[in-house]
Amino acid sequence: MGINNDSNEDGVPIAKDADYNQKDKDWIRTDLFLVGNQGYFTDTESFNLNIAADNPGWEQYTIDDYEAALEGTLIAGPLDLPAPESQVEASNDLNIVRENYLTQCITCKPEEVEGKYDEWRAAAEAAGIQQVLADREAVYDSVH
């Protein structure tokens, strides 16, 4: 197709060496109309397929994200959502458990790691992690 790109099976231009284009040429890659050596596109679908090709394993997620952006829809990730009350209430206890057991798991003998991890899980459950996870899932489900 060109010196910098080929076409995939759908006829969408795909960069031969995206790393070269990004680093050496410093091209603007995500502008809908001008995308440097990634190619010029006549429609949104071709652009989305091209960008998705740079994210192997995450192609559909990438396409969905770009389509939602064009619609003006925000797809909030789990870390972008407000913390439920149970998380606010349990955060200090859960932080103490994490700091204590993370250190123990890192510094213990290799044969003790599984036991320490099981203790960590039990301590986190006692501190309310299951309720936090259930409440976070409910918040996430409410926006998706």
C-alpha positions as CSV (number, residue, x, y, z in Angstrom):
1,M,0.0,0.0,0.0
2,G,2.8,2.4,0.9
3,I,6.2,2.7,2.3
4,N,4.9,3.1,5.9
5,N,1.7,1.0,5.9
6,D,0.0,-2.1,4.5
7,S,-3.6,-3.1,4.4
8,N,-5.2,-5.7,6.6
9,E,-7.8,-8.3,5.5
10,D,-10.5,-5.5,5.7
11,G,-8.5,-3.1,3.6
12,V,-7.7,-0.9,6.5
13,P,-4.2,0.7,6.5
14,I,-2.0,-0.7,9.3
15,A,1.4,0.8,10.1
16,K,4.3,-1.4,9.2
17,D,6.2,-0.1,12.2
18,A,4.1,1.8,14.6
19,D,6.9,2.1,17.1
20,Y,9.1,3.9,14.5
21,N,6.3,6.3,13.7
22,Q,5.6,7.0,17.4
23,K,9.2,7.4,18.6
24,D,11.3,8.5,15.7
25,K,8.8,10.6,13.8
26,D,6.7,11.7,16.8
27,W,3.5,11.5,14.7
28,I,0.1,12.4,16.1
29,R,-1.5,9.0,16.0
30,T,-5.0,9.5,17.4
31,D,-6.3,12.5,15.5
32,L,-9.4,11.4,13.6
33,F,-8.4,13.2,10.5
34,L,-4.7,13.2,10.4
35,V,-2.8,10.3,12.0
36,G,0.7,10.7,10.6
37,N,2.1,7.6,9.0
38,Q,-0.8,5.5,10.4
39,G,-2.7,6.6,7.3
40,Y,-5.6,8.8,6.2
41,F,-9.1,7.4,6.6
42,T,-12.2,8.0,4.7
43,D,-14.5,6.8,7.5
44,T,-14.6,6.3,11.2
45,E,-14.8,2.5,11.1
46,S,-11.5,2.2,9.2
47,F,-9.9,4.5,11.7
48,N,-11.2,2.5,14.6
49,L,-10.0,-0.8,13.1
50,N,-6.6,0.7,12.5
51,I,-6.2,1.9,16.1
52,A,-7.6,-1.3,17.5
53,A,-4.9,-3.3,15.6
54,D,-2.3,-1.6,17.8
55,N,-3.9,-3.2,20.9
56,P,-3.8,-7.0,20.4
57,G,-6.3,-8.8,22.6
58,W,-8.1,-5.5,23.3
59,E,-9.4,-4.8,19.8
60,Q,-13.1,-4.8,20.6
61,Y,-12.6,-2.8,23.8
62,T,-10.6,-0.2,21.8
63,I,-13.3,0.0,19.1
64,D,-16.1,0.3,21.7
65,D,-14.1,3.1,23.5
66,Y,-13.6,5.1,20.4
67,E,-17.3,4.7,19.3
68,A,-18.5,5.8,22.8
69,A,-16.2,8.8,22.6
70,L,-17.7,9.9,19.3
71,E,-21.2,9.5,20.9
72,G,-20.0,11.5,23.9
73,T,-20.5,8.5,26.2
74,L,-18.0,8.1,29.0
75,I,-17.1,4.5,29.8
76,A,-16.0,4.7,33.4
77,G,-13.4,2.3,34.5
78,P,-13.6,0.7,38.0
79,L,-11.1,3.2,39.4
80,D,-13.1,6.2,38.1
81,L,-16.3,5.3,40.0
82,P,-17.2,6.7,43.3
83,A,-16.3,4.6,46.3
84,P,-19.3,3.0,48.0
85,E,-19.8,3.7,51.7
86,S,-18.6,0.3,52.8
87,Q,-15.3,1.0,51.1
88,V,-14.9,4.3,52.9
89,E,-15.7,2.7,56.2
90,A,-13.4,-0.2,55.8
91,S,-10.5,1.5,54.0
92,N,-8.3,2.1,57.1
93,D,-8.7,-1.5,58.3
94,L,-8.1,-2.9,54.8
95,N,-5.0,-0.7,54.3
96,I,-3.5,-1.9,57.6
97,V,-4.2,-5.5,56.6
98,R,-2.6,-5.0,53.2
99,E,0.5,-3.3,54.6
100,N,1.0,-6.0,57.2
101,Y,0.5,-9.0,55.0
102,L,2.2,-7.6,51.9
103,T,5.4,-7.2,53.9
104,Q,5.0,-10.7,55.4
105,C,4.4,-12.3,52.0
106,I,7.5,-10.6,50.6
107,T,9.8,-11.3,53.5
108,C,8.7,-14.8,54.5
109,K,10.3,-18.1,53.4
110,P,9.1,-19.3,50.0
111,E,7.4,-22.3,51.6
112,E,5.4,-20.0,53.9
113,V,4.0,-17.7,51.1
114,E,0.8,-19.7,50.5
115,G,-0.1,-19.8,54.2
116,K,0.6,-16.1,54.7
117,Y,-1.5,-15.3,51.6
118,D,-4.4,-17.4,53.1
119,E,-4.0,-15.5,56.4
120,W,-4.1,-12.2,54.4
121,R,-7.3,-13.2,52.6
122,A,-8.9,-14.2,56.0
123,A,-7.9,-10.9,57.6
124,A,-9.2,-8.9,54.6
125,E,-12.5,-10.8,54.8
126,A,-12.7,-10.1,58.5
127,A,-12.1,-6.4,57.7
128,G,-15.1,-6.3,55.2
129,I,-13.6,-6.9,51.8
130,Q,-16.5,-9.0,50.6
131,Q,-19.0,-6.3,51.2
132,V,-16.7,-3.7,49.5
133,L,-16.4,-5.9,46.5
134,A,-20.1,-6.5,46.3
135,D,-20.9,-2.8,46.6
136,R,-18.2,-1.8,44.0
137,E,-19.7,-4.3,41.6
138,A,-23.2,-2.8,42.1
139,V,-21.8,0.7,41.5
140,Y,-20.0,-0.5,38.3
141,D,-23.1,-2.4,37.1
142,S,-25.3,0.7,37.6
143,V,-23.3,2.6,35.0
144,H,-22.7,-0.2,32.5
